[in-house]
Amino acid sequence: MLQIEGVIKIFNRGSIDEKIALQHVDLKVDKGEFVTIIGSNGAGKTTLLNAVTGSVLVDDGNVVIDGLDVTHLPEFKRGRFIGRVFQNPLMGTASEMTLGENLSMALLRGKPRGLSKGVTKNHQIIYQPILQTLGLGLEGRLKDRVGLLSGGQRQSLAILMATLSLPKVLLLDEHAASLDPKTATVVMDLTERVIKENGLTTLMVTHNMEQAIRYGGRLVMMHEGRIILDVSGEEKSSLTIPEVVQRFGVVDEKLLLA
Amino acid sequence: MLNILTVALLQGFEYGLVTLGVMLSFRVIRFPDLTIEGSFPLGGAITAILIAKGISPLFGVGVSLLAGFAAGVLTGVLNTKFKISKLLSGLLVMTILFSINLRIMGRSNIPLLYFQTLLTPIEKILPKSSLPLILFFFVVILASKWLVDKFLSTELGLALRATGDNEQMIKSLGVDTDWTNILGLGMANALIALSGSLITQDQGFADISMGVGVMVTGLAAMIIGETLLRPKNMWWLSTAMVVGTIVYYFVISLGLRLGLAPTDLKLATGLMVALALCAPALRDRYGINRVLKEAKKRAVAKGRSLG
């Protein structure tokens, strides 16, 4: 479903600040696969996601989604088949607009937007049960501005919006990292459920090794712009934190403390 | 007093179109657009020259709308496609329009007193009364507000609002935000050129300097409206634009009546905007809730000391 082939990205090329963010990264993700990506700061995790969405243009290599080479496609065109949730809950939703308006915009992902009414009575009937599944009591607040919601509620809404129109690839960028532990668990459980129910092809970046091991069917570890570990199947499910540390050394002790 | 009120209503409805345009650019897509000061006289210039040449005033209104739209599109293209900053894009188009407006008019002022305008038949209904004119502009502003409200609740309108609210998000949902920015600027400047066209016909002349200060007036009206109504949704926001414009002109006419020199108008406008912007801070410091809270605190402290 998603193929990243020989992708290279160098920031500030030729200057003293030159930073090689991605050094020839190859990653092939099958349809329905849920991959967690772990690595220390500056390992290139976020740059890799940005290379997929197009907010960073790669210097070399290709990005292919469902057989279509999107390497040179502008960001908004890739938006048609990529759903993304950011670390900052403010980034995934429009705060001055209502819940209903936000969901309507998400439902139209990649479709032409015309002069028909944005939020219809029909929409409201569709949204009620969707919001009900969150169990956050949002179903009665379709006309409230999103800015009134808490961080956890906004992030849950952002997950709904990113997945509502079943994107070909779902990218999660440390999307539970800025929430308190209890809310983070709620958001992670919701994430896992949505991914499972819809069989979404997912890349999830995380700083939290425990999360990386618990969720998903495949674990990729990045270091200095390279993939240094890629395990899946039985090997992945039997993985423990000490084992990772023992086999691959402590790349960054922050990973353990997170 | 009644006279001041009629003046405020008429000018409020006339310039309310400008404030609606300012709302579209400054609030909806959050683009600080300076094109306004060029597109307003552009509408006036086109309408005046067409009327003076004996062409139907209605046609002049239509061409003004299109020209204003084109001016906004130009600013949008400079910003989105050529990455010129928002302020500079608007400033460039405004400067270009100054020369274009002079070219269109051929001189710096075109009087229309002896020509039939769109408003002539309306003015004739009740001689010596501005009531028909007020009603006409009321219908115009009401229709424009209704259209803007309707548009902003469509699928495309939501995308436009999201462009101002969270551009990254709406981009990731597959919307080309270059295009929504350009469209928003086009619509804003079309409304403003429409205002320029109609005001030219009401005042009976077009002048090259008629755009000077229009943007600050629009901003002042917008901020006054927002401060007074504290709008929670789009319908109230656009309502606040019209109310704010009327209040602005009411205060200005009142000031003039009380002996304010016309040369001091800009000072008065500036102070009014500053006051409106200070209002939230003043409310926090001296507002009724604060006073009550302090009183309660004092009462509690007193109770403790007694106990």
Interface residues (C-beta under 8 A of the other chain):
Chain A: T53 P74 E75 F76 K77 G79 R80 I82 G83 R84 L90 M91 G92 T93 A94 S95 E96 M97 T98 E101 S104 M105 A106 L108 R109 G110 K111 R113 G114 L115 S116 K117 G118 V119 R145 M161
Chain B: F151 S153 T154 E155 L156 G157 L158 A159 R161 A162 D165 N166 Q168 M169 I170 K171 S172 L173 G174 V175 D176 T177 K232 N233
